[in-house]
Amino acid sequence: MGASLSRSFSDQAAPHHVCRTVTAAEELEEHLRIRRSVFVAEQSLFEQTDQDEFDRDPSVHHVLAFADGVPAGTVRLYRYPAPDGERLWKGDRLAVLPEYRHLWLGGPLVRYAVETAAAAGGARMIAYVQLGNVSFFRRLGWSKVGGPVAYVGVPHQQMSIDLT
């Protein structure tokens, strides 16, 4: 009998993760494809597309997470207008393709967004997250702000993190 070709999980090398802001049109298309797959096809939060006016703003950071070189997740962040002049940033459209969720790419994506906003001079960052993700964000140092609010028909919790 020949040797088995399969390896146990502990024998397999951990995948290499990289998060970075997209730099080319092809990467932006991958970013949008992942969002469409998660928010339109999987979760049915939007009918045709989740794209909005922020996607047309050249100052917006569209981020991709790669697992062993394969685009697997996204987050979007941008300077958000605050009435009091606060250096406020917003993160949204955090998405990881189902086949990569076991790799826990959400944490690196959120940390990358926070670090990027802080490096750009942000003082605070906000996000509206689905209720099932509140404890995940709290473990990353975020705090709840107020109570849940409806966004595209689904309850979301505003979260905040200090960037200074």
KAURKA-V579890 format. One record per pair of residues at least 24 apart in sequence whose C-alpha atoms are under 10 Angstrom apart, sorted by the first residue. I is the first residue (numbers start at 0). J is the second residue. D is the distance in whole Angstrom. If there is no record, write none. Layout:
i=I j=J d=D
i=I j=J d=D
//
This chain:
i=13 j=66 d=10
i=13 j=67 d=9
i=13 j=102 d=9
i=14 j=65 d=9
i=14 j=66 d=6
i=14 j=67 d=6
i=14 j=68 d=9
i=14 j=102 d=8
i=15 j=65 d=8
i=15 j=66 d=6
i=15 j=67 d=5
i=15 j=68 d=8
i=15 j=69 d=10
i=15 j=102 d=10
i=16 j=64 d=7
i=16 j=65 d=6
i=16 j=66 d=5
i=16 j=67 d=6
i=16 j=68 d=8
i=16 j=69 d=9
i=16 j=70 d=10
i=16 j=71 d=10
i=16 j=102 d=9
i=16 j=103 d=10
i=16 j=104 d=8
i=16 j=107 d=8
i=16 j=108 d=10
i=17 j=63 d=8
i=17 j=64 d=6
i=17 j=65 d=5
i=17 j=66 d=7
i=17 j=67 d=8
i=17 j=68 d=8
i=17 j=69 d=10
i=17 j=70 d=9
i=17 j=104 d=9
i=17 j=107 d=8
i=17 j=108 d=9
i=17 j=111 d=10
i=18 j=62 d=7
i=18 j=63 d=6
i=18 j=64 d=4
i=18 j=65 d=6
i=18 j=66 d=9
i=18 j=70 d=9
i=18 j=71 d=10
i=18 j=72 d=9
i=18 j=73 d=9
i=18 j=74 d=10
i=18 j=104 d=9
i=18 j=107 d=7
i=18 j=108 d=6
i=18 j=109 d=10
i=18 j=110 d=9
i=18 j=111 d=7
i=18 j=112 d=9
i=19 j=60 d=9
i=19 j=61 d=8
i=19 j=62 d=5
i=19 j=63 d=6
i=19 j=64 d=7
i=19 j=65 d=8
i=19 j=73 d=9
i=19 j=74 d=10
i=19 j=108 d=9
i=19 j=111 d=8
i=19 j=112 d=9
i=19 j=115 d=10
i=20 j=59 d=10
i=20 j=60 d=6
i=20 j=61 d=6
i=20 j=62 d=4
i=20 j=63 d=6
i=20 j=64 d=9
i=20 j=73 d=10
i=20 j=74 d=9
i=20 j=75 d=9
i=20 j=76 d=10
i=20 j=111 d=9
i=20 j=112 d=9
i=20 j=115 d=9
i=21 j=60 d=8
i=21 j=61 d=6
i=21 j=62 d=6
i=21 j=63 d=6
i=21 j=64 d=10
i=21 j=73 d=10
i=22 j=60 d=10
i=22 j=61 d=9
i=22 j=62 d=9
i=26 j=61 d=9
i=26 j=62 d=9
i=26 j=63 d=8
i=26 j=70 d=9
i=27 j=54 d=10
i=27 j=61 d=7
i=27 j=62 d=8
i=27 j=63 d=8
i=29 j=63 d=8
i=29 j=69 d=10
i=29 j=70 d=7
i=29 j=71 d=9
i=29 j=72 d=9
i=29 j=73 d=9
i=30 j=61 d=7
i=30 j=62 d=7
i=30 j=63 d=6
i=30 j=64 d=9
i=30 j=70 d=8
i=30 j=71 d=9
i=30 j=72 d=8
i=30 j=73 d=6
i=30 j=74 d=8
i=30 j=75 d=9
i=30 j=92 d=10
i=30 j=94 d=9
i=31 j=61 d=9
i=31 j=63 d=10
i=31 j=73 d=8
i=31 j=92 d=10
i=32 j=70 d=10
i=32 j=72 d=10
i=32 j=73 d=10
i=33 j=63 d=9
i=33 j=70 d=8
i=33 j=71 d=7
i=33 j=72 d=7
i=33 j=73 d=7
i=33 j=92 d=10
i=33 j=93 d=10
i=33 j=94 d=7
i=33 j=95 d=7
i=33 j=96 d=7
i=34 j=72 d=8
i=34 j=73 d=7
i=34 j=74 d=9
i=34 j=92 d=7
i=34 j=93 d=8
i=34 j=94 d=6
i=34 j=95 d=8
i=34 j=96 d=9
i=35 j=94 d=9
i=36 j=94 d=9
i=36 j=95 d=9
i=36 j=96 d=8
i=36 j=97 d=9
i=37 j=72 d=10
i=37 j=92 d=9
i=37 j=93 d=9
i=37 j=94 d=6
i=37 j=95 d=7
i=37 j=96 d=7
i=37 j=97 d=8
i=38 j=92 d=8
i=38 j=93 d=10
i=38 j=94 d=8
i=41 j=96 d=10
i=41 j=97 d=9
i=43 j=151 d=10
i=44 j=150 d=9
i=44 j=151 d=6
i=44 j=152 d=8
i=44 j=153 d=8
i=45 j=151 d=8
i=45 j=152 d=10
i=49 j=92 d=9
i=50 j=92 d=10
i=53 j=77 d=8
i=60 j=90 d=9
i=60 j=112 d=9
i=60 j=115 d=9
i=60 j=116 d=9
i=61 j=91 d=10
i=61 j=92 d=9
i=61 j=112 d=10
i=62 j=92 d=10
i=62 j=93 d=9
i=62 j=108 d=8
i=62 j=111 d=9
i=62 j=112 d=8
i=63 j=93 d=10
i=63 j=94 d=10
i=63 j=95 d=10
i=63 j=108 d=8
i=64 j=94 d=10
i=64 j=95 d=8
i=64 j=104 d=7
i=64 j=105 d=9
i=64 j=107 d=8
i=64 j=108 d=7
i=64 j=111 d=10
i=65 j=99 d=10
i=65 j=104 d=9
i=66 j=99 d=8
i=66 j=102 d=8
i=66 j=104 d=8
i=69 j=99 d=10
i=70 j=95 d=9
i=70 j=96 d=9
i=70 j=99 d=10
i=71 j=95 d=6
i=71 j=96 d=6
i=71 j=97 d=9
i=71 j=98 d=8
i=71 j=99 d=6
i=71 j=100 d=9
i=71 j=102 d=10
i=71 j=104 d=8
i=72 j=96 d=6
i=72 j=97 d=10
i=72 j=99 d=8
i=72 j=100 d=9
i=72 j=104 d=7
i=72 j=105 d=8
i=72 j=108 d=8
i=73 j=104 d=9
i=73 j=105 d=9
i=73 j=108 d=7
i=73 j=109 d=10
i=74 j=105 d=9
i=74 j=108 d=6
i=74 j=109 d=7
i=74 j=111 d=9
i=74 j=112 d=7
i=75 j=108 d=9
i=75 j=109 d=10
i=75 j=112 d=8
i=76 j=109 d=10
i=76 j=112 d=7
i=76 j=113 d=9
i=76 j=115 d=9
i=76 j=116 d=8
i=76 j=124 d=9
i=76 j=125 d=10
i=76 j=126 d=9
i=77 j=112 d=9
i=77 j=115 d=10
i=77 j=116 d=8
i=77 j=119 d=10
i=77 j=121 d=10
i=77 j=124 d=9
i=78 j=116 d=8
i=78 j=119 d=9
i=78 j=120 d=10
i=78 j=121 d=8
i=78 j=124 d=9
i=79 j=121 d=10
i=79 j=124 d=9
i=79 j=125 d=9
i=85 j=121 d=8
i=85 j=122 d=7
i=85 j=123 d=8
i=86 j=116 d=10
i=86 j=117 d=10
i=86 j=119 d=10
i=86 j=120 d=7
i=86 j=121 d=5
i=86 j=122 d=5
i=86 j=123 d=7
i=86 j=124 d=9
i=86 j=162 d=10
i=87 j=116 d=9
i=87 j=117 d=10
i=87 j=120 d=9
i=87 j=121 d=6
i=87 j=122 d=6
i=87 j=123 d=5
i=87 j=124 d=6
i=87 j=125 d=8
i=87 j=159 d=10
i=87 j=161 d=10
i=87 j=162 d=9
i=88 j=112 d=10
i=88 j=113 d=9
i=88 j=115 d=10
i=88 j=116 d=6
i=88 j=117 d=9
i=88 j=119 d=10
i=88 j=120 d=9
i=88 j=121 d=6
i=88 j=122 d=8
i=88 j=123 d=6
i=88 j=124 d=5
i=88 j=125 d=6
i=88 j=126 d=9
i=88 j=159 d=10
i=88 j=160 d=10
i=88 j=162 d=9
i=89 j=113 d=9
i=89 j=116 d=9
i=89 j=121 d=10
i=89 j=123 d=9
i=89 j=124 d=5
i=89 j=125 d=5
i=89 j=126 d=6
i=89 j=127 d=9
i=89 j=158 d=10
i=89 j=159 d=9
i=90 j=116 d=9
i=90 j=124 d=7
i=90 j=125 d=6
i=90 j=126 d=5
i=90 j=127 d=8
i=90 j=128 d=10
i=90 j=158 d=10
i=90 j=159 d=10
i=91 j=125 d=9
i=91 j=126 d=6
i=91 j=127 d=7
i=91 j=128 d=8
i=92 j=126 d=9
i=92 j=127 d=10
i=92 j=128 d=9
i=93 j=126 d=10
i=93 j=128 d=9
i=105 j=135 d=9
i=105 j=136 d=10
i=106 j=135 d=8
i=106 j=136 d=9
i=106 j=138 d=9
i=106 j=139 d=7
i=109 j=136 d=8
i=109 j=139 d=8
i=110 j=139 d=8
i=110 j=140 d=10
i=113 j=160 d=8
i=113 j=161 d=9
i=113 j=162 d=7
i=114 j=162 d=8
i=115 j=162 d=10
i=116 j=162 d=8
i=117 j=161 d=9
i=117 j=162 d=5
i=117 j=163 d=7
i=118 j=162 d=9
i=118 j=163 d=10
i=120 j=162 d=8
i=120 j=163 d=9
i=121 j=161 d=9
i=121 j=162 d=6
i=121 j=163 d=8
i=122 j=160 d=9
i=122 j=161 d=6
i=122 j=162 d=5
i=122 j=163 d=5
i=123 j=159 d=7
i=123 j=160 d=6
i=123 j=161 d=5
i=123 j=162 d=5
i=123 j=163 d=7
i=124 j=158 d=8
i=124 j=159 d=6
i=124 j=160 d=5
i=124 j=161 d=7
i=124 j=162 d=7
i=125 j=157 d=7
i=125 j=158 d=6
i=125 j=159 d=4
i=125 j=160 d=7
i=125 j=161 d=9
i=126 j=155 d=9
i=126 j=156 d=8
i=126 j=157 d=6
i=126 j=158 d=5
i=126 j=159 d=7
i=126 j=160 d=9
i=127 j=154 d=9
i=127 j=155 d=6
i=127 j=156 d=5
i=127 j=157 d=4
i=127 j=158 d=6
i=127 j=159 d=9
i=128 j=153 d=10
i=128 j=154 d=8
i=128 j=155 d=5
i=128 j=156 d=5
i=128 j=157 d=6
i=128 j=158 d=7
i=129 j=153 d=7
i=129 j=154 d=6
i=129 j=155 d=4
i=129 j=156 d=6
i=129 j=157 d=9
i=130 j=154 d=7
i=130 j=155 d=6
i=130 j=156 d=6
i=130 j=157 d=10
i=131 j=155 d=9
i=131 j=156 d=9
i=132 j=156 d=9
i=133 j=157 d=9
i=133 j=158 d=8
i=136 j=160 d=9
//
